[in-house]
Each structure stands twice: as structure tokens, then as C-alpha cells.
């Protein structure tokens, strides 16, 4: 899975479909790359640098487990984390991420829809 690094890619994903859960918001758009790409966003409202980095580490690990099964090739994803990611049980984080992937794909038009 690739990474989103450019601001334009993040803005494009923000205009796509989104699915929100209690812990995060997943934004999705069809991308130019043949493989799936992912970006993480943790705003300063979520806490200090130490807390934001812990949130990113938890999200990256959850994505490593969920994305190989749930992410689709040719799509760009952005995960916008909420502060609750920091204290949530890891199983709850995995369940929310998986549910967000399912809901965002259900909202996508076209032949990729399951």
C-alpha cells in the first residue's frame, strides 16, 4: 500500500466519499495509482505532539491489519483521527476502521461496488 504525501491528493480525497465512526472519518476517492494509497490526518485539536504521534502509530498498526483485506486497488484513502483514538481499545479501533471501509465502499458508484 502506498502513501499519500502531496496536499493535492489529500484535498482530492476530501471531495470523495466519506464514512464516519466514533473514532475516525475515512475519506475515499478513486486515484491515479494502480495500487491503494493511504494518508493519515491528526489535527492539532487532537492534542500535543506526543499524543498525535501515539495516535498515528496506533492508526498505522490498525491499517496494516485491516487494509490488505479492505482497501481496494486504485483508490486513495485519508483517515482523519479523533482524539478518542488515543484511549480506545485496540479491538474497537480495528472494528471502526473495518466498518468505515465497508461503508465508504458501499457509497462508491461503479463496478467496484460489492
C-alpha positions, 0 to 999 in steps of 0.5 A: 500500500502506498502513501499519500504525501502531496496536499493535492491528493489529500484535498482530492480525497476530501471531495470523495466519499466519506464514512464516519465512526466514533473514532475516525472519518475515512475519506475515499476517492478513486486515484491515479495509482494502480495500487491503494494509497493511504494518508493519515490526518491528526489535527492539532485539536487532537492534542500535543505532539506526543499524543498525535504521534501515539495516535498515528502509530496506533492508526498505522498498526490498525491499517496494516491489519485491516487494509490488505483485506479492505482497501481496494486497488486504485483508490486513495484513502485519508483517515482523519483521527479523533482524539478518542483514538488515543484511549480506545481499545485496540479491538474497537479501533480495528472494528471502526476502521473495518466498518468505515471501509465497508461503508465508504465502499458501499457509497462508491458508484461503479463496478467496484461496488460489492 
